[in-house]
Structures are given as structure tokens and as C-alpha cells.
Amino acid sequence: MAESFPQREHEQVLRLLKQYGWNATSFQVLESGFRYWFDPKGDACVAYVDTGGAWVAAGGPITSRERVAEVVASFEAAARAQGRRVCFFATEKRFSELVPVEAMLIGEQPTWDPNRWEETLRSSRSLREQLRRARARGVTVRRVGPEELRDVSHPTRRAVDKLLARWLASRRMAPMGFLVQLSPYEYAEERRAFVGELNGEVVCFLSAVPVFAREGWLLQHVVRDPRAPNGSAELMVDAAMRAAASEGRRYVTLGLAPLSGELEPWLRAARFWGSALFDFEGLRAFKAKLRPHAWDPIHLAWPSRTSTLWPVYGALRAFAQGSFIRFGLATLLRRADLLVRLLALLLIPWTALLALPFNTHRFPSRGIQWAWVVFDVGLTGALLELVRRWRSWLAGLLGGVVALDACLTAWQAVAYNAPRASGRLDWAIIAAAVLAPSTAACLLGWAWRHPPPAYS
């Protein structure tokens, strides 16, 4: 059978990676979803995602240090010929030193020399205590071979699949693409994988991928079951560090801690407002607890003639797998608490509008107008209380109350508002008043049946 074109591409990329793969994220470009631009000379490539308006590259080019700037220029020219802008996500300091680009800090990446790991443990009592706790609770770590991960029917593979499914279900956001895909089985023979077991059950998983040109590893996936004892994730990292040292590795990283470091003010604001979706501070704190030997700045880079807006937009669209709307809806539907938070926030301006004097004529009396205002204020408070502490009975009760609200609103619309409607604006307001509580009741019913993972 003829060899498939994608497979030949991947083999060519892997060959280049083994020779020039310097970026911490370099091995990840073998995962699904990437396209490849190959330099005509055959000694360089750039892995990228086409968002429709831009080619978003994963790190810098895979080539020799001497050719980085030349390859970037050729890649930009190829993108312009296709009507695309370019940007480079997750570049390190070397890239900015070699290529004349604009760069914006997007986070920091912790690094270790695994040969100094014992020294790190000796200097950190708290880290040693975390390891002791996990071992005392019975967690054991073992390395798994590629044959265990490739075979979908192997007990270890099935156990890891179940762990990953539980872990994904506990995430606040819908799964993203680009450089954060969960794909720990591809090229299993090039990886190093470890499982943590408790009473015969897999409760932790770690997958390390090579950074060939730096004789190192990226600890790409460190997955812990929410029910695993404290210290389990640290125990997995300890096993990986010891294995790296035994193999003569000189570099280990846990990858990007996004939106950490000395950020632009608007990125700090994004970190604050995005904390409901992603625990930026918690991720950095976990990595810092492991006492890295250095924190390397990680950037989003782009050609100087391009404004800042387009590279940021392109990178976000790459992670959202091309559609912000689809990603946003998927995130809301997997997180009932976020859905309830959104309903509460939308109810605040709606209630304020109801209370305004120029809307009094839309109600049979001023007393009824204020009765609806008081009802919506109480409903907002109840929704915010549900966000603060999820209780399924309260979610169900609020769903029923809002359904009653929808029925009463529909009755008022038919009996009072519709006969008095005199234009498109009146009809639009009537439609919004009827549809809003009906939609909210359906969404609350869904939230009641699909509570947040901690309460399911």
C-alpha cells in the first residue's frame, strides 16, 4: 500500500525535530491539526494553524540557529502570497534575538536541570513532605512502555483513558486545540510515560516528550484524578526527574504558565477576569512549588509592520479551533455554574430597565411593575448565591420559579401588552420579555440535570 502524504510529512517533520527541535513545544507539532510549510532547501519547516486570516505558528521554525531569520522571512512571504498574516506563539528569548519582530510576554516557563533534582528536594521541606504524604497513602509510580499505550485494549491504556475522561470532565473550559491538545499516545515510542496507582487503580498520569536539540524533556501532560491523595502530582514529577537524570538529560520543563510574569496591563486584566475559566494563579503556584531553577519568558511574536490586535486575535482563534462562538457555547454547556453566572449578569441590566419610569405604561399598574422588579432582584440574588455554592435543590427550585415567571409573563403579554402594541419596538420588547424567561427556565433545567463536576 502506498504511504499516505500526511504520514510522509510527519516523518519529515520528525526527522527535522531530531536534528533541530530546540523549542520546548517543538514535539507537539506532530499532533493533529497542524499544517507544515517546508523550506525549499529541505532543512527547515514551520508548523502552523490556518485560522482563515492568519498562519499561527507553533513556536519558531524547526531549523538550525543560523537559518532561523531566513526561514521566518520565507514563511512570511509564503503566507502573504496566500493572503494571510503570520504570528509565532510560544517563542523563547532566542527567537527574538535572531529575528527582528515585535514580541509580547504571554507567560513564563519553569525549567530544571534534572541532575540537580536531589539538591532541589534537599532544599525544600514542603516538597519532601508532599512526596511523603502521597507515598504514605499508598501511591506508587511506575513507567509504562509504548506497547501499553499503543494497544487500545491493554488494561493500562484503558485505565489511562478513564482517568483522562474524568480529568477532562472536571475542566472549566471546553477542550482547546493548537498547543494544548490532550493527545498522549501519538508517537508513543518517542515519549516517556508514567502512571501513579493507588490500590490497583490509575490515579495519575504523566507523559514527557523530547526536546531533542536541548537533550531534554517537556513534561507535557501531568494529569491527576481529583480524588488522588495530596502530593500525587508531585510524586509523578519526581519520578520523571529521576528518569531524566538517569538518561543523561540536561533540561526539563513543565511548559508555559500562561499570563504570569510582568504582563501588559490589559493581559493582567484578562488574567483576573478569566480566572473563572482557568486557574492561572493555581497552575503557576503548582509549578513554583517544584522549585524550578529558572523561569524563561515566553512570547507571542509577529512582524513589526503588523498591529498587536491581529496576532492576539489569531492566536486566540487557533486555541478556539476556529470559532469563538462554538467554543464559548461548548464551555457554557459544560459548566452549569458559568451558565448560571451569565444568567445573573444578564438579569441585572434587564431589571434596571424594568424599573425605569418610561416603562411604567407596559404594566397594568405601577404596583405590578415594582412587583416584577422586586421579583427579579430576588431572583438575581438567588442565582448569585447558587454560583457561590452550588446546590442542586436550589437550581431545580429556581428553574421552576423562572418557568412560572415565563407563564405569567406570557399571560400578561397576551392579555395586556399585545392589544396595546403600536409599533415594531413594542413587539420586539414583548418578544424579548416572553423569550427571556422561557430560555432561562430551559437553561436552568439543563443546569439542574448537569451540575458542575464536583457535585455530579
Wavefront OBJ file of the C-alpha trace (Angstrom):
o trace
v 0.000 0.000 0.000
v 1.320 3.478 -0.844
v 2.423 5.591 2.058
v -0.031 8.418 2.834
v 1.039 12.009 2.255
v 0.315 13.137 5.867
v 2.418 10.257 7.184
v 5.317 11.225 4.933
v 5.002 14.819 6.143
v 5.099 13.725 9.783
v 8.141 11.564 9.151
v 9.903 14.509 7.533
v 8.957 16.751 10.482
v 10.181 14.140 12.977
v 13.479 13.897 11.117
v 13.911 17.675 11.364
v 12.875 17.635 15.031
v 15.537 15.082 15.901
v 18.121 17.369 14.330
v 16.862 20.859 15.179
v 13.982 20.581 17.705
v 15.004 23.286 20.177
v 11.721 24.925 21.202
v 10.112 23.419 24.283
v 6.886 22.973 22.300
v 8.601 21.535 19.215
v 7.488 17.893 19.571
v 3.853 18.935 19.946
v 3.697 19.970 16.298
v 3.361 16.273 15.402
v -0.136 16.273 16.881
v -3.271 16.526 14.774
v -4.475 19.859 13.441
v -1.148 21.290 12.267
v -0.105 22.150 8.762
v 3.520 22.322 7.683
v 5.398 24.747 5.489
v 8.677 23.265 4.295
v 11.592 25.376 3.142
v 12.618 24.546 -0.447
v 16.108 23.634 0.782
v 14.602 20.771 2.769
v 16.324 21.601 6.046
v 13.569 23.611 7.751
v 9.854 23.689 8.393
v 7.270 25.732 10.274
v 4.239 24.108 11.891
v 1.171 26.321 11.896
v -2.605 26.532 12.121
v -4.516 28.402 9.416
v -7.288 30.426 11.093
v -8.562 31.865 7.836
v -6.892 35.232 8.360
v -3.521 34.170 9.717
v -0.971 31.417 9.868
v -0.337 30.968 13.590
v 2.990 29.178 14.032
v 3.699 26.913 16.992
v 6.937 28.369 18.294
v 9.785 29.228 15.984
v 10.952 27.397 12.842
v 12.408 23.916 13.138
v 15.818 24.560 11.647
v 19.384 25.405 12.548
v 20.060 28.525 14.575
v 21.863 30.098 11.635
v 18.836 29.808 9.337
v 16.040 30.928 11.686
v 15.784 34.502 10.373
v 15.945 33.421 6.718
v 13.271 30.758 7.204
v 10.981 33.204 9.029
v 11.238 35.650 6.126
v 10.409 32.916 3.601
v 7.476 31.710 5.700
v 6.092 35.251 5.930
v 6.384 35.634 2.151
v 4.516 32.359 1.596
v 1.759 33.493 3.962
v 1.411 36.872 2.232
v 1.070 35.088 -1.096
v -1.948 33.274 0.377
v -3.414 36.491 1.823
v -2.519 35.539 5.408
v -0.839 37.373 8.266
v 1.641 35.489 10.469
v 2.425 35.288 14.151
v 4.531 32.946 16.258
v 3.076 31.661 19.534
v 5.242 30.446 22.439
v 8.586 31.734 21.222
v 11.536 31.898 23.576
v 14.251 34.501 24.017
v 16.443 33.019 21.281
v 13.817 33.738 18.634
v 13.652 37.469 19.410
v 17.450 37.645 19.395
v 17.645 36.130 15.914
v 14.621 37.672 14.182
v 13.547 41.351 14.014
v 9.987 41.015 15.374
v 7.631 42.583 17.858
v 7.143 40.400 20.927
v 4.728 40.413 23.824
v 5.179 38.449 27.035
v 2.354 35.920 27.457
v 3.732 33.909 30.373
v 6.706 32.126 31.873
v 8.077 28.621 31.595
v 9.809 26.872 34.509
v 12.919 24.824 33.754
v 15.082 22.397 35.689
v 18.369 20.609 35.342
v 17.234 17.106 36.372
v 20.734 16.310 37.575
v 20.156 18.852 40.364
v 16.773 17.424 41.403
v 18.136 15.794 44.565
v 19.575 19.166 45.554
v 16.153 20.724 44.959
v 14.486 18.176 47.240
v 17.016 18.739 49.993
v 16.332 22.478 49.902
v 12.515 22.171 50.071
v 10.973 20.635 53.152
v 7.438 21.262 51.879
v 8.140 19.393 48.641
v 9.598 16.444 50.517
v 6.511 16.409 52.723
v 4.211 16.277 49.694
v 6.083 13.259 48.363
v 5.957 11.586 51.765
v 2.187 12.109 52.020
v 1.487 10.513 48.669
v 3.712 7.534 49.415
v 2.172 7.138 52.866
v -1.285 6.995 51.322
v -0.126 4.147 49.088
v 0.502 5.888 45.751
v 3.144 4.121 43.666
v 4.619 5.268 40.362
v 5.844 3.113 37.518
v 6.987 3.798 33.992
v 4.810 2.351 31.232
v 6.125 1.169 27.908
v 4.888 2.330 24.500
v 3.259 -1.043 23.865
v 0.908 -0.431 26.799
v -0.215 2.917 25.367
v -0.482 1.962 21.704
v -2.772 -1.017 22.338
v -6.282 0.347 22.954
v -7.296 -2.927 24.615
v -4.385 -3.006 27.069
v -5.530 -2.626 30.714
v -3.134 0.281 31.276
v -4.382 2.131 28.211
v -7.996 1.606 29.250
v -7.237 2.824 32.774
v -5.470 5.936 31.468
v -8.356 6.624 29.076
v -10.792 6.569 32.002
v -8.541 8.865 34.041
v -8.247 11.355 31.171
v -12.028 11.328 30.688
v -12.592 12.125 34.378
v -9.957 14.839 34.263
v -11.419 16.469 31.144
v -14.880 16.444 32.705
v -13.531 18.433 35.665
v -12.077 21.213 33.487
v -13.761 24.602 33.463
v -13.381 25.177 29.726
v -14.227 23.151 26.657
v -11.227 21.315 25.168
v -8.959 23.616 23.173
v -6.802 22.966 20.156
v -3.404 24.123 18.957
v -0.696 23.549 21.619
v -2.941 22.295 24.444
v -4.491 19.209 22.904
v -4.691 16.109 25.057
v -3.016 13.521 22.831
v -0.639 11.432 24.953
v -0.452 8.338 22.725
v 0.879 9.640 19.421
v 4.473 8.594 18.737
v 4.442 6.606 21.963
v 7.895 5.177 21.242
v 9.389 8.687 21.471
v 7.667 9.505 24.752
v 8.291 8.624 28.371
v 5.110 7.832 30.257
v 4.411 7.144 33.924
v 1.306 6.154 35.873
v 0.545 6.633 39.533
v -1.515 3.834 41.050
v -3.490 3.563 44.271
v -4.945 0.209 45.290
v -4.503 -1.034 41.742
v -6.297 1.947 40.167
v -4.563 4.524 37.956
v -4.985 7.928 39.622
v -2.209 9.908 37.909
v -0.592 10.029 34.508
v 2.458 11.847 33.162
v 3.667 11.984 29.578
v 7.042 13.511 28.693
v 8.045 14.371 25.134
v 11.574 15.035 23.879
v 13.153 18.406 23.221
v 15.811 16.858 21.020
v 18.250 19.715 20.452
v 18.412 20.517 24.173
v 18.739 16.920 25.357
v 15.648 17.422 27.434
v 12.010 16.698 28.063
v 8.800 18.649 28.169
v 6.510 17.177 30.827
v 3.528 17.717 28.573
v 0.682 16.028 30.428
v 0.568 15.823 34.232
v -2.934 14.556 34.965
v -4.223 13.832 38.455
v -7.568 12.360 39.391
v -9.432 14.836 41.662
v -9.709 12.001 44.194
v -5.970 11.255 44.257
v -4.147 11.954 47.550
v -2.263 15.213 48.016
v 1.250 15.010 46.674
v 0.387 12.582 43.873
v 1.214 15.012 41.055
v 4.491 15.952 42.759
v 5.323 12.247 43.035
v 4.845 11.874 39.283
v 7.165 14.792 38.563
v 9.726 13.321 40.976
v 9.702 10.047 39.034
v 10.111 11.884 35.727
v 13.002 13.994 37.040
v 14.836 10.920 38.292
v 14.285 9.130 34.985
v 15.532 12.160 33.062
v 18.682 12.315 35.172
v 19.306 8.584 34.737
v 19.093 9.017 30.943
v 21.563 11.897 30.984
v 19.036 14.619 30.172
v 20.061 18.169 30.927
v 16.815 20.065 30.541
v 13.252 19.546 31.797
v 10.328 21.937 31.591
v 6.704 21.775 32.632
v 5.708 24.158 29.859
v 4.031 27.523 29.857
v 2.395 29.063 32.907
v 0.123 31.374 30.890
v -0.387 35.018 31.842
v 2.322 35.013 34.501
v 5.207 37.416 34.913
v 5.419 41.152 34.152
v 2.468 41.379 31.769
v 0.905 44.261 29.899
v -1.926 45.853 31.951
v -4.643 44.519 29.653
v -3.249 40.989 29.969
v -3.303 41.307 33.757
v -6.960 42.314 33.453
v -7.573 39.285 31.202
v -5.967 37.048 33.824
v -8.258 38.475 36.532
v -11.474 38.215 34.530
v -10.536 34.864 33.058
v -9.930 33.221 36.421
v -13.474 31.830 36.393
v -12.492 29.751 33.354
v -8.851 28.939 34.064
v -6.861 28.851 37.301
v -3.842 30.847 36.133
v -2.564 31.505 39.651
v -3.042 27.910 40.757
v -1.113 26.499 37.802
v 1.817 28.840 38.347
v 1.786 28.130 42.087
v 1.985 24.371 41.436
v 4.950 24.800 39.115
v 6.654 27.217 41.507
v 6.222 24.720 44.344
v 8.524 22.367 42.449
v 11.358 24.894 42.821
v 12.379 25.486 39.185
v 15.963 26.516 38.540
v 14.836 29.243 36.122
v 11.745 30.898 34.687
v 12.047 31.563 30.957
v 9.881 34.292 29.391
v 7.542 33.094 26.623
v 6.262 35.451 23.935
v 3.798 35.954 21.150
v 5.840 37.394 18.261
v 4.877 38.968 14.941
v 6.355 41.105 12.145
v 6.942 44.732 13.103
v 4.560 46.068 10.435
v 1.575 44.251 11.995
v -0.517 45.800 14.793
v -0.815 43.996 18.133
v -4.527 43.227 17.712
v -4.251 40.773 14.833
v -1.631 38.426 16.342
v -3.601 38.188 19.592
v -6.837 37.556 17.714
v -5.192 34.924 15.524
v -3.635 33.073 18.469
v -6.906 33.000 20.407
v -8.750 31.746 17.353
v -6.198 28.956 16.939
v -6.833 27.789 20.511
v -10.616 28.066 19.992
v -10.224 25.803 16.935
v -11.507 28.467 14.582
v -14.795 29.525 16.196
v -15.170 31.663 19.323
v -18.950 31.174 19.326
v -18.757 27.382 19.180
v -16.039 27.314 21.836
v -17.959 29.708 24.090
v -21.187 27.721 23.857
v -19.337 24.457 24.486
v -17.726 25.988 27.582
v -21.022 27.301 28.931
v -22.778 23.978 28.388
v -20.110 22.036 30.256
v -20.113 24.394 33.241
v -23.516 24.869 34.827
v -22.109 27.395 37.312
v -20.850 29.606 34.462
v -24.239 29.380 32.792
v -25.969 30.486 35.990
v -23.434 33.302 36.431
v -24.233 34.540 32.913
v -27.977 34.477 33.593
v -27.461 36.501 36.771
v -25.326 39.081 34.979
v -27.854 39.478 32.151
v -30.680 39.870 34.664
v -29.067 42.934 36.274
v -29.457 45.372 33.309
v -32.844 43.839 32.458
v -34.136 44.575 35.962
v -32.749 48.114 35.823
v -34.655 48.727 32.576
v -37.880 47.383 34.092
v -37.636 49.891 36.937
v -37.308 52.975 34.726
v -40.358 55.323 34.734
v -40.748 55.355 30.930
v -41.603 51.643 31.075
v -44.499 52.041 33.525
v -47.060 52.024 30.695
v -46.001 48.476 29.817
v -47.573 47.162 33.062
v -51.207 47.123 34.216
v -50.180 49.248 37.225
v -47.135 50.744 38.892
v -47.540 48.223 41.716
v -47.261 45.325 39.259
v -44.213 46.959 37.687
v -42.450 47.105 41.049
v -43.577 43.598 41.919
v -41.701 42.368 38.826
v -38.664 44.473 39.763
v -38.575 43.070 43.294
v -39.018 39.545 41.933
v -36.089 39.958 39.519
v -33.874 41.456 42.234
v -34.583 38.452 44.450
v -34.009 36.074 41.547
v -30.646 37.721 40.788
v -29.584 37.304 44.402
v -30.632 33.641 44.396
v -28.707 32.976 41.175
v -25.564 34.587 42.580
v -25.949 32.512 45.747
v -26.155 29.394 43.582
v -22.931 30.454 41.842
v -21.243 30.969 45.216
v -22.215 27.485 46.447
v -23.878 25.019 44.127
v -26.929 23.188 45.497
v -28.934 21.032 43.132
v -32.178 21.575 45.029
v -31.797 25.349 44.638
v -31.063 25.002 40.926
v -34.220 22.933 40.497
v -36.288 25.373 42.569
v -35.062 28.369 40.583
v -35.790 26.554 37.336
v -39.392 26.040 38.479
v -39.741 29.637 39.653
v -38.448 31.001 36.353
v -40.792 28.661 34.445
v -43.686 30.172 36.448
v -42.281 33.606 35.623
v -42.340 32.671 31.929
v -46.010 31.615 32.153
v -47.096 34.810 33.956
v -45.116 36.962 31.527
v -46.747 35.235 28.549
v -50.215 35.749 30.081
v -49.529 39.474 30.662
v -48.167 39.815 27.120
v -51.313 38.285 25.590
v -53.868 39.900 27.878
v -52.366 43.376 28.320
v -49.345 44.213 26.138
v -50.303 42.751 22.749
v -53.615 44.702 22.415
v -51.732 47.941 23.158
v -48.703 47.319 20.912
v -48.323 50.144 18.378
v -45.085 49.511 16.540
v -42.079 47.289 15.934
v -40.365 48.399 19.137
v -43.340 47.325 21.261
v -43.486 43.956 19.545
v -39.718 43.472 19.946
v -39.974 44.219 23.677
v -42.903 41.818 24.049
v -40.977 39.076 22.241
v -37.881 39.633 24.419
v -39.965 39.650 27.600
v -41.573 36.313 26.678
v -38.497 34.567 25.273
v -36.042 35.612 28.005
v -37.644 33.781 30.961
v -38.596 30.812 28.783
v -34.996 30.417 27.633
v -33.682 30.954 31.175
v -36.037 28.260 32.511
v -34.754 25.773 29.927
v -31.122 26.629 30.727
v -31.694 26.317 34.475
v -33.377 22.970 33.892
v -30.299 21.856 31.952
v -28.030 23.145 34.738
v -30.044 21.229 37.326
v -29.598 17.993 35.366
v -25.895 18.709 34.635
v -24.342 20.101 37.837
v -20.675 21.167 37.986
v -18.274 18.176 38.114
v -17.645 18.489 41.856
v -21.372 17.982 42.505
v -22.240 15.442 39.809
l 1 2 3 4 5 6 7 8 9 10 11 12 13 14 15 16 17 18 19 20 21 22 23 24 25 26 27 28 29 30 31 32 33 34 35 36 37 38 39 40 41 42 43 44 45 46 47 48 49 50 51 52 53 54 55 56 57 58 59 60 61 62 63 64 65 66 67 68 69 70 71 72 73 74 75 76 77 78 79 80 81 82 83 84 85 86 87 88 89 90 91 92 93 94 95 96 97 98 99 100 101 102 103 104 105 106 107 108 109 110 111 112 113 114 115 116 117 118 119 120 121 122 123 124 125 126 127 128 129 130 131 132 133 134 135 136 137 138 139 140 141 142 143 144 145 146 147 148 149 150 151 152 153 154 155 156 157 158 159 160 161 162 163 164 165 166 167 168 169 170 171 172 173 174 175 176 177 178 179 180 181 182 183 184 185 186 187 188 189 190 191 192 193 194 195 196 197 198 199 200 201 202 203 204 205 206 207 208 209 210 211 212 213 214 215 216 217 218 219 220 221 222 223 224 225 226 227 228 229 230 231 232 233 234 235 236 237 238 239 240 241 242 243 244 245 246 247 248 249 250 251 252 253 254 255 256 257 258 259 260 261 262 263 264 265 266 267 268 269 270 271 272 273 274 275 276 277 278 279 280 281 282 283 284 285 286 287 288 289 290 291 292 293 294 295 296 297 298 299 300 301 302 303 304 305 306 307 308 309 310 311 312 313 314 315 316 317 318 319 320 321 322 323 324 325 326 327 328 329 330 331 332 333 334 335 336 337 338 339 340 341 342 343 344 345 346 347 348 349 350 351 352 353 354 355 356 357 358 359 360 361 362 363 364 365 366 367 368 369 370 371 372 373 374 375 376 377 378 379 380 381 382 383 384 385 386 387 388 389 390 391 392 393 394 395 396 397 398 399 400 401 402 403 404 405 406 407 408 409 410 411 412 413 414 415 416 417 418 419 420 421 422 423 424 425 426 427 428 429 430 431 432 433 434 435 436 437 438 439 440 441 442 443 444 445 446 447 448 449 450 451 452 453 454 455 456
